[in-house]
Amino acid sequence: MPSPVKGMYFEEFEVGLEITTAARTITETDIVNFAGLSGDFNFIHTDAEAAKASPFGRRVAHGMLVASIASGLAVQKGFIDGTTLAFRELTWKFTKPVFIGDTIHVLVKVTELKPMLKLGGGLVTFETRVFNQSGEVVHKGEWRMLIKSRDL
């Protein structure tokens, strides 16, 4: 039995719509778990002493960890929960480091809508920005998601 739909259908999105997620603090446990899952044990993420000599002066969160958390925050917000058919494309920039203890949230803005009825919905392009607790953009890019149509 399919999960209940909580998210928005393709027809409900409008260019210009902005959605802000809840915030989440990045923890050491996040970094350790992501290193184990991904196999990325680069010293800037996992070695506190060696990271002191890096340009950042301390450990930083994996860029892909932050991107993954951003996606999860969007799902938790509900607008793509149960209506996303596919995450089709990602263009992403890591603009500032994210440190243990930083609290991030995501702002997405719908910039383009393209019906793709043969695929069961439409392509929604989101301009996506991840902010830290100081209001600085730490990641930014675009998400292109195939969103289910209500009419099919």
matplotlib code that plots the C-alpha trace (Angstrom):
import matplotlib.pyplot as plt

x = [0.0, 1.5, 2.3, -0.2, 0.6, 1.5, 3.4, 2.3, 1.3, 2.9, -0.2, 0.1, 3.6, 3.9, 7.0, 8.1, 6.8, 9.3, 9.5, 11.7, 12.5, 13.0, 16.5, 18.9, 22.2, 25.1, 26.7, 29.9, 27.7, 26.5, 30.0, 31.2, 28.1, 28.5, 32.2, 31.3, 28.5, 30.3, 33.9, 35.1, 37.5, 39.3, 41.2, 39.4, 36.2, 37.6, 40.9, 40.5, 44.3, 45.2, 42.2, 43.7, 46.4, 43.9, 42.6, 39.4, 41.3, 39.0, 36.9, 34.2, 31.2, 31.3, 29.7, 27.6, 26.4, 25.1, 23.5, 21.8, 20.6, 19.2, 17.2, 16.0, 14.8, 12.8, 11.1, 10.4, 8.8, 6.3, 6.0, 7.7, 6.8, 5.0, 4.8, 8.4, 8.7, 12.5, 15.2, 16.5, 19.3, 21.5, 23.7, 25.5, 28.2, 29.8, 30.2, 31.3, 32.3, 29.8, 31.2, 30.1, 27.6, 26.3, 22.6, 21.3, 18.0, 17.0, 15.1, 13.8, 12.3, 10.4, 12.0, 10.7, 7.8, 7.8, 4.9, 6.1, 2.8, 4.3, 6.4, 3.4, 3.9, 6.2, 9.7, 10.0, 13.2, 14.1, 16.7, 18.0, 20.0, 21.3, 21.9, 23.8, 22.7, 24.4, 22.3, 25.2, 24.7, 26.8, 25.5, 23.5, 22.3, 19.4, 17.3, 15.3, 12.6, 9.9, 6.8, 3.6, 0.6, -2.7, -4.5, -3.0]
y = [0.0, 3.4, 5.9, 8.7, 11.9, 14.9, 16.9, 19.3, 18.1, 19.6, 21.7, 23.3, 24.8, 28.3, 30.1, 32.4, 30.3, 30.3, 27.7, 27.8, 24.6, 24.1, 24.4, 21.6, 21.6, 19.7, 17.4, 15.4, 12.3, 13.4, 13.7, 10.4, 8.5, 10.1, 9.2, 5.6, 5.5, 7.3, 6.1, 9.7, 9.8, 12.9, 14.5, 17.8, 16.0, 13.4, 14.5, 17.4, 17.9, 17.7, 19.9, 22.7, 23.2, 23.4, 26.7, 26.2, 25.8, 23.0, 20.1, 20.8, 18.9, 16.9, 19.0, 16.1, 15.6, 19.1, 18.7, 15.5, 17.1, 20.0, 17.5, 15.8, 19.1, 19.7, 16.3, 17.0, 20.3, 18.3, 20.0, 17.2, 14.3, 11.6, 13.5, 13.3, 10.8, 11.4, 13.8, 14.3, 16.8, 18.7, 21.7, 22.6, 25.0, 24.7, 28.5, 28.4, 25.7, 24.2, 23.4, 21.1, 23.1, 25.2, 25.3, 25.3, 25.8, 25.8, 28.3, 26.9, 29.1, 27.6, 29.1, 26.9, 24.5, 22.0, 19.5, 16.0, 14.2, 11.0, 10.7, 11.2, 14.8, 17.8, 19.0, 21.6, 23.6, 24.9, 27.6, 26.3, 28.1, 26.7, 29.3, 29.0, 30.5, 33.8, 34.1, 33.3, 31.2, 28.1, 26.1, 27.0, 25.6, 24.1, 21.0, 19.6, 17.2, 15.3, 15.9, 13.8, 15.3, 15.3, 15.0, 11.6]
z = [0.0, -1.0, 1.7, 2.2, 0.2, 2.2, -0.4, -3.1, -6.5, -9.6, -10.3, -6.9, -7.5, -8.9, -10.1, -7.3, -4.4, -1.5, 1.2, 4.3, 6.3, 9.9, 11.2, 12.3, 14.2, 12.7, 15.3, 15.6, 15.4, 12.0, 10.7, 12.2, 10.8, 7.4, 7.2, 8.0, 5.5, 2.6, 3.4, 3.3, 6.3, 5.0, 7.9, 7.6, 8.7, 11.2, 12.7, 15.1, 15.5, 11.8, 10.9, 13.1, 10.4, 7.6, 6.1, 8.2, 11.5, 12.7, 11.4, 8.8, 7.9, 4.6, 1.8, 0.7, 4.3, 4.4, 0.9, 2.2, 5.3, 3.2, 1.1, 4.3, 5.8, 2.6, 2.9, 6.6, 5.7, 3.8, 0.4, -1.5, 0.8, -1.1, -4.4, -5.5, -8.3, -8.9, -7.9, -11.4, -11.2, -8.7, -9.3, -6.1, -4.7, -1.3, -0.6, 3.1, 5.5, 7.9, 11.3, 14.1, 16.1, 13.1, 12.7, 9.1, 7.4, 3.7, 1.5, -1.8, -4.5, -7.5, -10.6, -13.4, -14.1, -17.0, -17.5, -18.2, -18.4, -20.0, -16.8, -14.5, -13.5, -14.1, -13.5, -10.8, -10.6, -7.1, -6.5, -3.2, -0.5, 2.8, 5.5, 8.8, 12.1, 11.1, 8.0, 5.7, 2.6, 3.1, 0.1, -2.9, -6.2, -8.0, -7.5, -10.4, -9.2, -11.0, -9.0, -9.3, -11.1, -9.4, -12.7, -13.6]

ax = plt.figure().add_subplot(projection="3d")
ax.plot(x, y, z, "-o")
ax.set_aspect("equal")
plt.show()
